[in-house]
Amino acid sequence: MFLKIYLYGYLNGVRSGRDLEKECLRNMEMQWLLEAIIPNYHSISNFRKNNPIALKKLFKLYVLFLKDADLIGCETIAIDGTKSRAPNSKKVNFNQKKIDKHVDCIEVKTQEY
C-alpha cells in the first residue's frame, strides 16, 4: 500500500508525507488505489525512511525496464541554463568524466541525507 502511495506521489510530483496524506483523502484515484484505506503522514514518512535501499533498487529496475522497452535512450545530456558569452574554461566545461564524478558526488550526498 505504501509503495503505491510513494509511486503515485513520485509520478505526480507530490513529495511530502503530509501532502500524500491529503491526496489519499481527497483524490478519488488514490482512494480506489488504496481501497479506501487512508494512512497518516507519519506512517508514509516512516515507510520512506525505513526502506531507502529497496526504493532505490525499485527505481533502478524501472529505468532498466524502460531501457529494455526502448522507451528511453539512456544518453547523457548536460545543460547549463546560464546565459553567458561562451566561456569554455575548465570550470564550466563538462565532459563524461566530470559528469560521472558529479553523479557519484550526488549519489553520496543523497545517501548521507
Secondary structure, DSSP 8 states (H G I E B T S, - for coil): -HHHHHHHHHHHT--SHHHHHHHHHH-HHHHHHTTT----HHHHHHHHHH-HHHHHHHHHHHHHHHHHTTS-------------S----TTT---HHHHHHHHHHHHHHHHH-
